[in-house]
Amino acid sequence: MRKMSLRVRVLTGAFAAAVLGAGTFGAVSANASAQAAPAPATAEAEATAEAEATDRNVRQTTHLTVAAATRAAQAALKAAQNENQRVTVAVVDRDGNTVVTLRGDGAGPQSYESSQRKAFTAVSWNAPTSELAQRLQQAPNLKDIPGTLFLAGGVPVRAQGAPIAGVGVAGAPSGDLDEKFARAAVAALGK
């Protein structure tokens, strides 16, 4: 075995001391950091915190099912047929998206879009479109909002006072008849 010179031994010793010192310092630092950090949360506490965050960031809403929307549209169509009227009925969800549209036999081509726009208008303002048409006198610019139609024949569907859908009927010779048939649709949902 070869003998190391004094200089190499001193350098090797200094290097070993430095490595040992750095390791000890790192261990002390890591230990101090671990003590400063909060204790890990239990699974139950994490679940509670997650649920609270979800409650703040999620809103539950009520929507009509497709079956309920179809039942309502069929009731309006039947009410119109009983009075020998040819109409189209649209049911939209809370966001104004069309859920179902039924075009009765012989309904005019304009009735399809008109029924959807009346339903959209009713749910957007949570009011029958006949009432909203009267508001145009005070605010004539309302009619400029895209997708709306301020003619009688649209009514909101409410749950706990809030609008969850809209029904629009178009094609009868008067808005009063359209609205009567739309109300028949809402009444059918209560049965």
C-alpha positions in Angstrom: 0.0 0.0 0.0 1.3 3.4 -0.9 1.7 6.0 1.6 -0.1 9.3 1.1 1.8 12.5 1.5 1.0 14.8 4.3 -0.5 17.3 1.9 -2.9 14.7 0.4 -3.9 13.4 3.9 -4.7 17.0 5.0 -6.7 17.7 1.9 -8.6 14.4 2.1 -9.3 15.0 5.8 -10.6 18.5 5.1 -12.7 17.2 2.3 -14.2 14.5 4.5 -14.9 17.0 7.3 -16.6 19.3 4.8 -18.8 16.5 3.5 -19.6 15.4 7.0 -20.3 19.0 8.1 -22.5 19.6 5.0 -24.5 16.5 5.7 -25.0 17.4 9.3 -26.0 20.9 8.3 -28.5 19.6 5.8 -29.9 17.2 8.3 -30.3 19.9 10.8 -31.9 22.2 8.1 -34.3 19.4 7.0 -35.2 18.7 10.6 -35.9 22.4 11.3 -38.0 22.6 8.1 -40.0 19.5 9.0 -40.8 21.0 12.4 -41.9 24.3 10.9 -44.4 22.7 8.5 -47.9 21.9 9.8 -48.7 18.4 10.6 -50.3 16.5 7.8 -54.1 16.7 7.7 -56.2 13.7 8.4 -58.2 12.2 5.6 -61.4 13.5 7.2 -60.1 17.0 7.5 -58.9 16.9 3.8 -62.4 15.7 2.7 -64.1 18.4 4.7 -61.8 21.1 3.2 -62.5 19.7 -0.3 -66.3 19.7 0.3 -66.2 23.3 1.5 -64.3 24.4 -1.6 -66.7 22.5 -3.8 -69.7 24.2 -2.0 -68.2 27.6 -2.8 -67.5 26.8 -6.4 -70.4 24.7 -7.5 -74.0 25.7 -7.9 -76.8 23.2 -8.3 -79.7 24.0 -10.5 -83.0 22.5 -11.3 -83.8 21.4 -14.9 -86.8 19.8 -16.6 -86.2 16.3 -17.9 -86.7 15.7 -21.6 -89.7 13.6 -20.6 -91.3 16.5 -18.7 -90.5 19.0 -21.4 -92.1 16.7 -24.0 -95.2 16.2 -21.8 -95.5 20.0 -21.4 -95.2 20.6 -25.2 -97.7 17.9 -25.9 -100.2 19.4 -23.5 -99.9 22.8 -25.2 -100.3 21.2 -28.6 -103.4 19.3 -27.5 -104.9 22.5 -26.0 -104.4 24.2 -29.3 -105.8 21.3 -31.3 -108.9 21.3 -29.0 -109.5 24.9 -30.2 -108.7 24.0 -33.8 -105.4 26.1 -33.8 -102.2 25.1 -35.6 -99.2 26.0 -33.5 -95.6 25.2 -32.7 -94.5 24.7 -29.1 -91.0 25.1 -27.8 -89.6 24.3 -24.4 -86.2 25.7 -23.5 -84.0 25.1 -20.4 -82.8 27.7 -17.9 -80.0 28.7 -20.2 -82.3 29.2 -23.2 -81.3 26.0 -24.9 -84.1 24.2 -26.7 -85.1 21.0 -25.1 -88.0 20.1 -27.3 -90.0 21.7 -30.1 -93.2 20.2 -31.5 -94.6 21.6 -34.7 -98.3 20.9 -35.0 -99.8 19.8 -38.3 -100.4 22.9 -40.5 -98.5 25.3 -38.3 -96.9 28.2 -40.2 -93.2 28.2 -41.0 -92.6 31.3 -38.9 -94.0 29.6 -35.8 -91.0 27.4 -35.3 -88.5 30.2 -34.6 -91.1 32.4 -33.0 -92.0 29.7 -30.4 -88.3 29.2 -29.5 -87.7 33.0 -29.1 -90.8 33.5 -27.0 -89.7 30.6 -24.7 -86.2 32.1 -24.5 -87.5 35.5 -23.6 -89.9 34.2 -20.9 -87.1 32.2 -19.1 -84.6 35.0 -19.5 -86.8 37.6 -17.7 -88.8 35.1 -15.6 -92.0 36.7 -16.8 -94.7 36.0 -19.4 -93.9 37.7 -22.7 -97.3 39.5 -22.7 -96.1 41.4 -19.6 -92.7 42.0 -21.2 -94.3 43.4 -24.4 -95.9 46.1 -22.2 -92.4 47.0 -20.8 -91.3 47.9 -24.3 -93.0 51.2 -23.9 -90.6 52.2 -21.2 -87.5 50.4 -22.6 -87.9 50.1 -26.4 -84.3 48.8 -26.8 -85.2 45.5 -25.1 -86.4 44.3 -28.5 -82.9 44.6 -29.8 -81.5 41.8 -27.6 -80.6 38.9 -29.8 -82.9 35.8 -29.6 -85.8 37.6 -27.9 -89.3 38.1 -29.1 -91.6 40.4 -27.1 -95.0 39.0 -28.3 -97.5 37.2 -26.1 -97.1 33.4 -26.0 -94.1 32.7 -23.8 -94.3 31.8 -20.1 -91.6 30.8 -17.6 -91.6 27.5 -15.7 -90.7 28.1 -12.1 -89.4 26.0 -9.3 -89.3 27.7 -5.9 -89.9 31.0 -7.6 -86.9 30.8 -9.9 -87.1 30.2 -13.6 -86.0 26.7 -14.7 -87.5 26.6 -18.2 -89.6 28.5 -20.7 -92.5 27.5 -22.9 -93.2 29.4 -26.1 -96.2 28.9 -28.4 -96.6 30.6 -31.8 -99.0 30.3 -34.7 -102.4 31.1 -33.3 -104.1 34.2 -34.6 -103.5 36.1 -31.4 -100.8 36.2 -28.7 -103.5 35.7 -26.1 -104.3 32.3 -27.5 -100.6 31.4 -27.8 -100.1 32.3 -24.1 -103.2 30.3 -23.1 -101.7 27.2 -24.7 -98.3 27.9 -23.1 -100.0 28.1 -19.7 -101.6 24.7 -20.4 -98.1 23.3 -20.9 -97.0 24.7 -17.5 -100.2 23.4 -15.8 -99.4 19.9 -17.2 -96.1 19.9 -15.3 -98.0 20.4 -12.0 -99.9 17.2 -12.4 
